[in-house]
Amino acid sequence: MRNKTEVTIYDIAEALNISPSTVSRALNDHPAIRKETKEKINKYAREMGYQHNSFASNLRRKRTNTIGVIAPRLDSYFMSTVIAGIEKVASESGYNLIISQSLESVTKEVANVNTMFKSRVDGLLISFAGDTEDISHLDLFLRKGISVIFFDRVFQHPDCTSIVIDNFKAGYSATTHLIEQGCKHIAHLTNSLQCSVYNDRFNGFKKALTDAGIEYKPELLFNIRLNDKAGEEAVKKISTLHQKPDGIFAANDTSAVSLICNLKSAGFKVPQDIAVIGFNDDPISRYIEPNLSTISYPGNDMGEIAARTLIDRLENKQTEKKNTIILNHEIIMRGSSLRKL
């Protein structure tokens, strides 16, 4: 019959007539233990099905070597690249990850934060939900001096570093590109402006219009959930307008691709009638016809920098504390917006 009792170092020590401290050192490859003794102990431990309880060991050292990650959603290409960057640096540094998603709900975000705290993560990386208005739920961490790093969707906090791109500047660049292509009646497809990234992109959009002497018109602001149904809803709104837009800046690529498909179905030519530019440089932007112009920024780099910043704090390697680290963006011009070839 299978023995369901967990094997401990004391069981191994008793069976081999060796002290528990020697067993512990051998299993941890301590240089003071002879090679032959290590091999004997490790062989017996494998045969008995011994499992090292790293969690308990880390707790004794007041460390779990675990980092918590909370993202708004895990089903976006951009967020998957960010998490890939985080995982790369964490793995190389000997840390494990606990990853959760808020599904754009502050209620779920608060629950996730509480779970991470109870799991004793050494530090937390978080990108906020679209409806998060304050971050008092992070006081659990901050009161205990547990490091928290914000990425992509951020709030300003004196004790927390933010890893971002300049969304205002990126929104300005996207809109200016449409203006340079001859667009004068430009719409903006976005989500809740309560979310920092969308609000900054919107403000960049408005500033580009103002600098070009183009009046901002509220009816050309389309607040729509930015998913694969966004284009259908946007085209319905366009159909009610007396003067149709001749250019549209969409705040992500999923909505921009949906928009192009629905514009074409409704009889509009892209970019001749309506030029379109998106945001994120998702792979789908290269497969839609015409290919989607977009704003590219390095999700993988953002993840790596966020993880490295946190781990440097955890290991006391950070010599200079920065409140904001800004990454570069790039405008990628493709067929969906190029009217002047």
N, C-alpha and C positions, 0 to 999 in steps of 0.2 A: 504493500500500500504506500502511496506517495506521501511523504512527510510534508505537511503544509506549514510547519513551523519555520519561521525565518531563521536562517543560519547567521550567527553572529561571530565576531572575532573571538569571543570567549569560547564558543564551541570549537573553533579551529584550534585555539590555544590548548584546550583540554585534550583534544584528540591527538595532537602532535607533541604534547608535553612541553610546550613553549609558552613563554609569558605573553599575555595579551598585547603588551606594548611592542614586543618584537613582531608579532603578527601584524599589528597596525602599521608599523614602519615598513615592513616587507611589502605589504599591499600598496603602500604609497611610494614604493621604490626609493626608500631612504638609503643614502650611500653608506651609512654605517653598518648595514646588514649585509652579510656575506652573500655572494651570488648563489651559492648552492642552497642556502637557507631560503632565499627569496623564491627560487624555483620550486622548492619543496612545498612552501606555504601556498604559492599561487596555484600549483597543480592541485593540491587538496581543495583549495577554495573553489576552483572550477568544477571539480568533481561533485562537491557538495551543493553547488548552485548558489554560492554566496553572491549577494548583490551589494555593492558599496552604496551606502546611503549618503550620497553627496549633499542632499538637501539638509539633513541633520548636521553634517559636518560643517557646511557653510553657515548654518544658523549659529553654531558655536563660535564661529569667527565673526558673527554679526553681518555676514554677507551671503547672498544667495547666487551671485553671479548671473542674475537674471534681470533683463531690461523689459519693461512694459512698453507696448506700442498701441496707441489708440488712433484709428483713422476714421474719417467720415464714412467711407465705403471701401471695400476691398475689390470691387468688381470693375474698377477703372484701370485702364492701361497705365496712366500716369502714376497712380498710387502703387500699383504693383512694381513699377520701376523704383519708386522711393523705398519700398520695403525690401526690395532686392539689394539696394545699396546699404540699408541698415543691417541686413542679415550678413552681408559680406564682412563688414567691419566688426560686427559683434562676434561672429564666428572666429575670425582671425585673432580676436582679443580674448577668447575664452568665455564669452558670454552667451547665454541662451535668451530666446525671446518668448514673451507671451504677447500674442497679437489679438486685438479685438476691434470691432467696428461699431460705431455709434448709429449707423444707418440714418445719419442726418438728424438725430433726435438728441436734444440735450438731456432728456430724462434717461435715455440709455447710456449716454456719455457719463453722467453722474454715477450710474450703476457700475460702469466699466472702471471708473476711477476708484471706486470703493473696493471692487474686486482686486485690482492691481495692488492697492494698499494692503489688503488682507493677505495677498500672496507674497508680501515682503519683497517686492522688486527693489533693486538697488537704485533705479532711476526710471524716469518716465519720459517717453517721446510722444507728443500729442499734436494732432491736427484737428481743429475744432469742428463740431457739427454746425450746420448752416443756421440753426436757431439758437446757438449759444450767445447769451447777452452778457454774462459775467462769468468769472472763473473762480468764484469762492469755493467751489467743490474741490479745488486743488489745495486748499489750505491744509488738508490732511497731510499732504507731502511737505509743503513749504514750512509748516510749523516745526516739523521734525528735521528740517535741513536736508531733505531728500531732493536731489537735483531733478529739475523738470526742464525739458527743452521743447519749444514749439517749432513746428515746421509747416510750411505752406499757408495754412489758415491760422492766424496768430492773434494774440492780444499783446499789448505793451505791459510789461511787468518788470520792475527793477531787478528781481532775482532770477529771471528766466531769459535765456537767449532765444531769439527767433531766427530761423533759417528760412529765407524768402527770396523771391525775385521782386523786382520793382514793378508791381502790377499796374501802378499808375502809368509808368513810362511805357510798359508793354501795351496797354490799352491805347495810349497816345500813338504809339508806332503803328499799330494795326489800323487805326482810323486815318492817320495821315497817309498811309499807303493807299487806302480807298480814295482819298481826296486827290492824291497824285495821279490816280487812274481816271480822274474826271468826274467822280461821284460828288453830287452836291446835295442829295436828299438821303442821308444815311440813317439807317435804323440800327438799334443795338438790341440783340437777343441775349438776355441774361436771366439769372435766378434772383433770389432774395438779396437785396442790397444791404441787408443786415449782416451778411457774411463779408468779412474784410476783403477777400480777394476779388469778389464781384463788385463791391463798392469802389475799390481802387481802380479796377478796369473801367468802370462806368465813368468815374471822374476823369480818367485819362481820355476817354472817348469825348466827353463834353469839352475838355480843354483844347483838344485838337480841332474840334469844330469852331470854337471861339477864336482860336489863333488864325484859322483860315477864313474868318468872317462869315461863317455859316451859322445860322440860327438853330439852336437846339429846340426840337419840338417834342413835347412829352408824349404825343401819340405815336412816336417812333421808338419808344422804349417798350420792348416786349418782355414782361416779367413772366417767364414760363419755366417749368421744370426742365432742366437741361438733359433730356434723355432722347431716345430714338423716336419719340412721338412729338418732340418739340417743333419739328418742321411743319407738321400737319396743322398744329395750332397757330403757328406763326403765319402760314399762308392764309388761313381763315381770317386773321386780323388784317393782313395786307389787302384782302379782297374787299374789306369795308372802307378802305382809305380812298379818298378822292384822288390824292396824288400818291402814286406808288413810290416806294424807295428805289433808288438806283444802286444802292450798296448796303450791305448788312455785315456788321461785325458781331459774330456769335462768340459767346464767352467760353465755349468749349467745342471740341471737334465733333463729338457725338451729335450735338444739336445742329452743328453746321452741315454735317453730311446729311442728316435728316432733312434739313432745310433745302439743300440742293435737289434732293430726290423729289420733294414735294413741289418745289418751284417748277421743275421740268415737267412734272405731271400736270401742273396747272397751265402749261403753255409758255412759261417764261424761259428765255434763253439766259444761261449763265456762262460768261459774265456780261454778255452784250446788254441785256435788259437790267439784270441785277447782279452786281459783283458780290462775292462772298469771301470772307476771311474768318478762320476759326482760331482756336487756341489749344495748345498742348502738343501738337505734332504726333497724334496717335497714328499707328500704322494704317488705320482705315482711311486716313487723309490721302494716302498715295494710291488708293484703289478706286475711289469714287471718280466718276468722269463728269466734268473735268476735275483733275487733281486739285485738292483743297490747299489754298494758301493758308498759312497758319503761323502762330507764334510758338517757337520751340524753346523749351528750357529744360535743363538736365535733371530729371527726376532721380536718376541713379546717383548723381553727384550730391543732390540735396540729401538723400538718405545717408550717403557715406559721411558727409560733413556733419549731419545731425548726430549720427552715432558716435563719430570720433569726438565731437565736442562734449557729449555726455560722458563718454568713457574717460576722456582726459580729466574731467572734473572728478569722476569717481576715484581715479587713481592719482589725484593731486598733481597732474602733469600740466594743468592749464596755468600759464604764466600771466595771461591777460584776459580779462573777462569782457566780452563784447555783448551788448544787448541785442544787436541785429547784425546778421551776416547776410549780405545781399549777393545773389548769384546773377550771372548775366543771362539775358534772353536773346533770341535771334529771330528775325522775321524771315520766313521762308515763302518766297513768291512762286505760286503755281498758277495753273490755268483758270481757277475759279475766280480770280480777281484781276488778271492781266488783260486790260482792255487796250493798253498802249504798248504794242510789241515793237 
